[in-house]
């Protein structure tokens, strides 16, 4: 499976559930950091994207996957939406 270059990949960034409880950040270095509620970095690991499919392996060895469909990430029974930067916010 060929890993895509994540430095300029359109899926890099923050993905959140509608209620904001789960915040899933896809980093440009092929790593992810997932926060749950007040628990920052609840899960961390690596990911690869092939087309619209994403495969994860967390640092404990647990694997999961998901699909990007019409700008929405469907992952492990969750629905996550791209978080857009607000005007005037800092990265």
N, C-alpha and C positions, 0 to 999 in steps of 0.2 A: 504494500500500500504506500503510495507516494504522499509524503507530508507536504502540504502546501506552504508557501512562504507566508508566515503570519504577520510580518512587519507591516504590510499594507492591506491585510485581508479585511473585507467589509464586516466580518463577524466579530472582530476584536472589539472589546469594550464591555460595558456593563449591561447585564440582562437581569430583569427583576420580575417577580410575580406581581400580579395586579395589586395585591395588598402590601407589597414591599417587604414582606417577611423574609423572602429568600433573595439574596443579591449575589449574582453569579458573574464574576469578572473574568473575561477571557483576555489574558495578557498577550502581547505581541511575541513573547519569547516561547510560546507553546505551553505555557503553564496557566492554571486557573486558580482562583481563590474564591471560595464560596462562604458567604456569611448567612447565618440564620438567626433572625431576630437580633438580639443584642450580642450574640456570639460571633465575633469577627473571626475570620479564618477557620470556620468550623470544619471545612474540607479544603484540601489543597492537593494539586497533582498536575499531571500533564494531559494534553489533549492533542488530537490530530483531526483535521477536517479534510474530508474527501467529497468534493462537490457540495451537497447540502447536508451531508451526514457528519456527525461529530462523534468521536470515540474518546472516552475519558479513562484514565487510570489514576486513582488517587495514590497518595504516598504510602498508604497501607497495603496497596495491591488490589483494592476493590475496583471493578470495572463497571462502566455504564456507557450508554450511548444516547443519542438524540438526533433530531432532524430539524432543520430550519425550513419552514413552509410559510411562504408569503410574509416574510419578515418577522415570524414568531418562532421561538425555540421551544420545541416539545421534547422534554427530557425527563425520564424516570417518573412519568405520571404528572409532571409539572408543566405549566405553560408560562413561559417567560417572555417578556417584551423588552425590546431595546430601550434603554434609558437614554433619552436625548439630553445633551448638555443644555442647560438654561442659559439664556443670554446673560453675559456678565459673570458667569461662574468661572472658576479657575480649574484647570485640570491638575 
